[in-house]
Amino acid sequence: MTANLKHALFCAFITLIISYPILGFDLKGRGTSVALEGVDISTSIGVLLAVVIVFVFQLYRDTIMGSVRQLPAINPLANREPMEQSKRLKLESILLTLMVIGAVIWPFIASRGAVDLATLVLIYIMLALGLNVVVGLAGLLDLGYVAFYAVGAYSFALLSQYFGISFWFALPIGAGLAALFGLVLGFPVLRLRGDYLAIVTLGFGEIIRILLNNMTSLTGGPNGIGGIPDPTLFGMEFSRLIKEEGNTSFHETFGIAYSGEHKVIFLYLIALVLAVITAVAIRRLMRMPVGRAWEALREDEIAAKSLGLSRTAVKLSAFTIGAFFAGFAGTVFASKQGFISPESFVFLESAIILAIVVLGGMGSQMGVILAAIAVTILPELAREFSEYRMLIFGAAMVLMMVWRPQGLMPMRRIHIELKRQE
Amino acid sequence: MLVLEDVHTHYGKIEALHGVSVEVNKGEIVSLIGANGAGKTTLLMTVCGNPQATSGRIIFQGHDITRDMTSNIMRSGIAIVPEGRRVFSGLTVEENLHMGGFFNTKAEIRKSQNHVYELFPRLKEREHQRAGTMSGGEQQMLAIGRALMSKPNMIILDEPSLGLAPLVIKQIFEIIGQLREEGITVFLVEQNAHQALNLADRGYVLETGRIRLHDTGKNLLSNPDVQNAYLGG
């Protein structure tokens, strides 16, 4: 009991010193100076109440947790038998088909805002699938992944600004350039592993962002680049007035009234096609020898080397392919926004993409896709809570990791089931 | 087939091998025995080019491989079963085997896979099981099978009996004898001196980075020095 009392007192004290300075004071401007004021009495009471609750809970922690454990399990799925493989594969393919069909119908039933958000979701799916190759399959912790995203976006923006290159030409160029950057980053980090690799990639991500910020003459620095053209459909533009000579406009060709929504839907569909291409391509790669080589290197580097695999080639291929798809996503992002600045490529983006991969279950495509949807939509749904929305987002992530530490849908390999012996 | 001529290897400034010369002829089983820290694993790793020898020459099938990259050496007809097995525990048995035949065609992989399953029927039973869930002996079989998948001319085994039950060790050594009959040259590194020398055509005794003795397996077994030091008197 004394141990509990000590612990409870300590926790209550921590609660007090954390919450009171943050909630209990207010900065007020008085003319030119700023004054610190205590806030009204209700906040103080709230803080005090929180302290008391923490104290009581910690004091009777064992009894409370004991009675909680008596309750029937909240998660009905916790103790179920794993699904049979044949069933699971069938379910997965049905689910995937439904998802794609749903995604195709979506823009025609949802509002413009929802379609826009869905495009963002698709961009994140592409990013997360790409990072999944690097982190989930090859086991290389990359904290600067957003750099390749930036390379893709900026190469489209710059190419269109200086050379008037259209979306469709910029797409492979942007992805290719990002892949090249992946290759270039790959070389110095070949010998690094784990934490060290994470630090170097983190630095690389920042280098790219700071470069973009400071090469004002080329990239416009913090002002960014605007006026990035929208993609065209076989020379048909989606704007009301034709911007480029030789193009026709979409609504005139088909004889329908102009609507701003056409463009949004078209972009969404492009993103959808590219996301599907990304998913299928990576799925193929995973089953090819190179995919197995990634996994082998992740599992045991020495064993992989003893089989004659070249560490250089395997790691570089993972980095390059991951970066390639980030470049893909970056080009779509630039086109969607019409304006990009280094602000869009801060470290937080890398962290969110990594969170998607971890939440989804490393290496599992289905899980990563679901997590990308959840992580992008959740903050939007929580908008009603205004300033607390990131708090709710964080809490949801913590709960998620407690509930399913291995991710939403951990990677499962195809296997043959043995008959249970009677 | 494999010749080491006066090989020196350094870890940083410390010399671990002080001029080792070893010769393994085609179709033989050669055992290398020695105490902990004698440099047995270092010698093997030097053959694989990781770390590379600082001086001396290593010749495999007539080619000087002293300065070759590990990945190229491992593709040139040598296969190694690393110490502590090192199977890919998250991959299935079959996937592990396929990793072993990474640079072969599909038809070749299928052929050598069947061959490995003939040698180790146990692996066939466990084909789709994750390697990490198998017993130590089964993992050792898998490690040997994986090394065989590349159809090597020579196989190097680093302490295959490590941490295994006597009965399993006996099985493993039987398989090693079988490999010789198939024409695969075997270079065996062991602490389990009795069984290793019993099986071997010739043997080397390594002590603190130098070859101390070199003779046929039978002679070494009856050598009083070897008996005192490695066979428990």
Interface residues (C-beta under 8 A of the other chain):
Chain A: P289 R292 A293 E295 A296 E299 D300 I302 A303 A304 K305 S306 L307 G308 L309 S310 R311 A313 R413 H415 I416
Chain B: C48 N50 M69 T70 S71 N72 I73 M74 R75 A79 I80 P82 R86 V87 F88 S89 G90 L91 T92 E95 H98 M99 G100 F102 F103 E127 H128 Q129 R130 R146 A147 S150
